[in-house]
Every structure is written in structure tokens, then in C-alpha cells.
């Protein structure tokens, strides 16, 4: 991912509709399994500028919370958030012992890896999890949805739900929840992505939104957060899965 994308993420991820809404969806699914667990140890893989780790730490009160990201620029931004339990490392070569963590999260990371490295990354997630530990993973959906944003962030592969299920199952995970999300805004986003591709643009979608639009989009995702505990969406802009190490 380009360095300027890390800076944009740092500036916007606390309030931009997409980040706020996706955290609500994540909480809706994770809270059922994770909240108020004693002595929880968690790892956020591809933690970016660190706010996802801050949010996980505040919400789930783990005994220990660690993060890794491959970008040295991200490391500079961690210091601005006073994060100390973070390291520069790749998702497919984690600097931790086996069976260390109760929860591993991975938010939009392995789509930037080729197929071999993505497979090794999931193997690493399984390796560092304790038996019975949980993996929450989210990745962008559908290769045909590629647009200017994918050029900016270095997309290698966007996943279908079937691909994600197969990838996790083949690595010994038992799926608890798997669904598409960001469904209510799908039509508008698909049109935007296709137009940006036709225009040959290379700009990211991580940019400020007008206040009213930001509020409307955030509300749509928060509505999905309330629904996702009860229904599985048949399509969407992202694939998410909650799986347990056998």
C-alpha cells in the first residue's frame, strides 16, 4: 500500500463512515464470543496506523494486545498513538510463538498478497492461535469490483465468500459465521468503482466525505450491524468470517 494511504488512514479512520460502520459490524459479530473473556490475548495482523488495535483494546479489555504491520511508515504513526506492543512484520511470517493468542483479527490485509503468501498468512494465523482460539477476518469482495482504489492500495485479489470459506476450512478452521457485508451501499459503490476504472483513475476512496453524506453512509452500515447477527447477506463489498481453530 502506498505511503500516502497510511497518512490518509491515520487522519480519517476515527470518524470516516466506512471505518466507523465496519467497526460496528465487527463488534456485532465478535461481541457474542469475545466480550468479557478473562486473560484475553489478542493480535491484530496488518494493524495499519494502529487505531484498530486501540479500538480492540478499549472494547475487549484484553490482558495483552499486540499488532503487526509491514510498513515502516505505520511504525512512525504508532508512536503518535503511544502504541508500544506493535512490530514491523509481515502477515505471512509472524514474530510470535505457536499457540499464543485467544483472538487474531485481520482487517483487509491478505488481499494485498499473492495466492501463495495469502495461504501462508492464514497458516500463520492458525499457528499463533491457541486451540479453540478465534480468527476474525475481513477482506474486499469480487475481483470484478476493482477500481481506482485497488490501484492505490495494491490489491492482488478480492475474495468471494466461497473462496474465503474454502481458504479457512482447508487450514483447519471451523467456521462460526461467514457473510458478505456493506450490502446496502453496494449498487452505488459498484457504479463508482466501475466508472473510476473506465476513467483510468488511481486515487483511493479514503478521503473526507461531506458531513451529511458521511452520516447517511455510516447509518447504513450501522443498520447492517444490527441485522448481521440475524441474517446472512447474499452479496456485498466485503467478505467477513469468524472461525475457530480446531
C-alpha positions as CSV (number, residue, x, y, z in Angstrom):
1,X,0.0,0.0,0.0
2,X,1.3,3.5,-0.8
3,X,2.7,5.6,2.0
4,X,0.2,8.4,1.4
5,X,-2.6,5.9,2.1
6,X,-1.3,5.3,5.6
7,X,-1.4,9.0,6.2
8,X,-4.9,9.3,4.9
9,X,-6.0,6.3,7.1
10,X,-4.4,7.9,10.2
11,X,-6.3,11.2,9.6
12,X,-9.7,9.7,8.9
13,X,-10.2,6.2,10.4
14,X,-11.6,7.5,13.7
15,X,-14.5,9.3,12.0
16,X,-14.9,8.3,8.3
17,X,-18.2,6.4,7.8
18,X,-16.6,3.3,6.3
19,X,-14.3,2.7,9.3
20,X,-16.9,3.6,11.9
21,X,-19.5,1.4,10.2
22,X,-17.2,-1.6,9.8
23,X,-16.2,-1.4,13.5
24,X,-19.9,-1.6,14.4
25,X,-20.3,-4.7,12.2
26,X,-17.2,-6.3,13.6
27,X,-18.5,-5.7,17.2
28,X,-21.9,-7.1,16.3
29,X,-20.3,-10.4,15.4
30,X,-17.3,-10.5,17.9
31,X,-19.2,-9.5,21.0
32,X,-21.1,-12.8,21.0
33,X,-17.8,-14.7,21.5
34,X,-15.2,-12.4,22.9
35,X,-16.6,-9.8,25.3
36,X,-15.6,-10.1,28.9
37,X,-13.3,-13.0,28.4
38,X,-10.7,-13.2,31.2
39,X,-7.0,-13.1,30.4
40,X,-7.6,-12.5,26.7
41,X,-4.5,-12.2,24.5
42,X,-5.2,-10.7,21.0
43,X,-3.2,-10.0,17.9
44,X,-4.2,-7.5,15.1
45,X,-2.5,-8.5,11.9
46,X,-1.9,-5.7,9.5
47,X,-2.8,-3.1,12.1
48,X,-2.1,-0.2,9.8
49,X,-1.7,3.1,11.8
50,X,-2.9,1.4,15.0
51,X,-6.4,2.6,15.6
52,X,-8.0,-0.8,15.1
53,X,-5.7,-2.1,17.9
54,X,-6.7,0.9,20.1
55,X,-10.4,0.1,19.4
56,X,-10.0,-3.6,20.1
57,X,-8.1,-2.9,23.3
58,X,-10.7,-0.4,24.6
59,X,-13.7,-2.6,23.7
60,X,-12.5,-6.1,24.8
61,X,-10.1,-5.2,27.7
62,X,-7.5,-7.9,26.8
63,X,-4.8,-8.8,29.2
64,X,-2.4,-8.2,26.3
65,X,-2.9,-6.8,22.8
66,X,-0.3,-6.9,20.0
67,X,-0.2,-5.6,16.4
68,X,2.0,-6.1,13.4
69,X,2.2,-4.2,10.1
70,X,4.7,-4.4,7.2
71,X,5.1,-0.6,6.8
72,X,7.9,1.4,8.5
73,X,5.7,4.4,8.0
74,X,3.0,2.8,10.0
75,X,5.5,2.3,12.8
76,X,6.1,6.1,12.8
77,X,2.4,6.7,13.2
78,X,2.1,4.2,16.1
79,X,4.3,6.5,18.2
80,X,1.7,9.2,17.7
81,X,-0.9,6.9,19.3
82,X,1.5,5.8,22.1
83,X,1.4,2.2,21.0
84,X,4.2,0.0,22.3
85,X,3.2,-3.6,21.7
86,X,3.5,-3.4,17.9
87,X,6.1,-4.5,15.5
88,X,7.0,-4.2,11.8
89,X,6.4,-7.7,10.4
90,X,4.6,-9.5,7.5
91,X,1.4,-11.4,7.9
92,X,3.0,-14.5,6.4
93,X,5.9,-14.5,8.9
94,X,4.7,-13.6,12.3
95,X,7.2,-13.0,15.1
96,X,5.3,-15.0,17.7
97,X,5.4,-18.5,19.2
98,X,2.7,-21.0,18.3
99,X,-0.5,-21.2,20.4
100,X,-0.1,-17.7,21.9
101,X,-3.4,-15.9,21.2
102,X,-7.1,-16.2,22.0
103,X,-8.1,-13.8,19.2
104,X,-6.5,-12.9,16.0
105,X,-8.0,-10.1,13.8
106,X,-7.1,-9.4,10.2
107,X,-8.8,-6.4,8.6
108,X,-8.3,-6.1,4.8
109,X,-4.7,-7.5,4.6
110,X,-4.3,-10.7,2.6
111,X,-6.0,-9.2,-0.5
112,X,-2.7,-7.4,-1.0
113,X,-0.7,-10.7,-1.1
114,X,-0.3,-13.1,-4.0
115,X,-2.0,-16.5,-3.5
116,X,1.0,-18.3,-2.0
117,X,1.6,-15.6,0.6
118,X,-2.1,-15.3,1.4
119,X,-2.1,-19.0,2.1
120,X,1.0,-18.8,4.3
121,X,-0.6,-15.8,6.1
122,X,-3.7,-17.9,7.1
123,X,-1.4,-20.8,8.1
124,X,0.4,-18.3,10.4
125,X,-2.9,-17.1,11.8
126,X,-3.7,-20.7,12.7
127,X,-0.2,-21.4,14.1
128,X,-0.2,-18.4,16.6
129,X,-3.8,-19.1,17.8
130,X,-4.4,-21.4,20.7
131,X,-6.6,-24.4,20.1
132,X,-10.2,-23.1,20.4
133,X,-9.0,-19.5,19.6
134,X,-10.9,-17.2,17.3
135,X,-10.0,-15.6,14.0
136,X,-11.9,-12.6,12.7
137,X,-11.0,-11.8,9.1
138,X,-12.4,-9.2,6.6
139,X,-11.4,-8.8,3.0
140,X,-12.8,-6.9,0.0
141,X,-15.1,-8.8,-2.3
142,X,-15.3,-9.6,-6.0
143,X,-12.4,-9.1,-8.4
144,X,-14.7,-7.6,-10.9
145,X,-15.2,-4.7,-8.4
146,X,-11.6,-3.5,-8.9
147,X,-11.3,0.3,-9.4
148,X,-9.0,3.2,-8.8
149,X,-9.0,2.4,-5.0
150,X,-7.5,-1.0,-5.7
151,X,-4.6,0.5,-7.6
152,X,-3.9,2.9,-4.7
153,X,-3.9,0.2,-2.1
154,X,-2.1,-2.5,-4.1
155,X,-4.9,-5.1,-4.4
156,X,-3.9,-8.5,-5.6
157,X,-7.1,-10.4,-5.2
158,X,-10.7,-9.6,-4.0
159,X,-12.4,-12.6,-2.5
160,X,-15.8,-14.3,-2.9
161,X,-17.5,-15.7,0.2
162,X,-16.9,-19.2,-1.2
163,X,-13.2,-18.6,-1.6
164,X,-12.9,-17.3,1.9
165,X,-14.8,-20.3,3.4
166,X,-12.6,-22.7,1.5
167,X,-9.3,-21.0,2.5
168,X,-10.2,-21.1,6.2
169,X,-11.6,-24.6,6.1
170,X,-8.5,-26.0,4.4
171,X,-6.4,-24.6,7.2
172,X,-8.3,-26.4,9.8
173,X,-10.7,-23.6,10.9
174,X,-14.3,-24.3,11.9
175,X,-16.5,-21.6,10.5
176,X,-18.8,-19.9,13.0
177,X,-20.0,-17.0,10.8
178,X,-19.4,-16.0,7.2
179,X,-21.2,-13.4,5.2
180,X,-20.9,-10.5,2.8
181,X,-21.4,-7.1,4.3
182,X,-21.6,-3.5,3.1
183,X,-24.6,-4.6,1.1
184,X,-27.0,-1.6,1.4
185,X,-24.5,0.7,-0.4
186,X,-23.4,-1.9,-2.9
187,X,-25.1,-0.5,-6.0
188,X,-23.7,3.0,-5.5
189,X,-20.2,1.7,-4.7
190,X,-20.1,-0.7,-7.7
191,X,-21.0,2.1,-10.1
192,X,-18.4,4.4,-8.6
193,X,-15.7,1.7,-8.9
194,X,-16.5,0.8,-12.5
195,X,-16.5,4.4,-13.6
196,X,-13.2,5.1,-11.8
197,X,-11.7,2.1,-13.7
198,X,-13.0,3.3,-17.0
199,X,-11.5,6.7,-16.4
200,X,-8.1,5.2,-15.5
201,X,-8.0,6.9,-12.1
202,X,-5.6,5.8,-9.4
203,X,-7.0,7.5,-6.3
204,X,-8.1,5.9,-3.1
205,X,-11.6,6.0,-1.6
206,X,-10.1,7.0,1.7
207,X,-10.9,10.7,1.6
208,X,-13.2,13.1,3.6
209,X,-16.9,13.0,2.9
210,X,-19.4,15.8,3.3
211,X,-20.9,15.7,6.8
212,X,-24.4,14.7,5.6
213,X,-23.2,12.0,3.3
214,X,-20.8,10.7,5.9
215,X,-23.7,10.5,8.4
216,X,-26.0,8.7,5.9
217,X,-23.4,6.1,4.9
218,X,-22.5,5.5,8.5
219,X,-26.1,4.9,9.3
220,X,-26.5,2.4,6.5
221,X,-23.6,0.4,7.9
222,X,-24.8,0.6,11.5
223,X,-28.2,-0.7,10.3
224,X,-26.3,-3.7,8.8
225,X,-24.5,-4.2,12.1
226,X,-27.9,-4.7,13.7
227,X,-29.0,-7.1,11.0
228,X,-25.9,-9.2,10.6
229,X,-26.4,-11.1,13.8
230,X,-29.7,-12.5,12.4
231,X,-29.2,-12.7,8.6
232,X,-26.5,-13.6,6.0
233,X,-26.2,-11.1,3.2
234,X,-26.0,-12.7,-0.3
235,X,-23.6,-10.0,-1.7
236,X,-21.7,-7.0,-0.6
237,X,-18.5,-5.0,-0.8
238,X,-16.6,-7.0,1.8
239,X,-16.4,-10.6,3.0
240,X,-16.1,-11.3,6.7
241,X,-15.7,-14.6,8.6
242,X,-15.4,-15.6,12.2
243,X,-13.7,-19.0,12.6
244,X,-12.3,-21.1,15.4
245,X,-9.1,-23.1,15.5
246,X,-10.0,-26.7,15.9
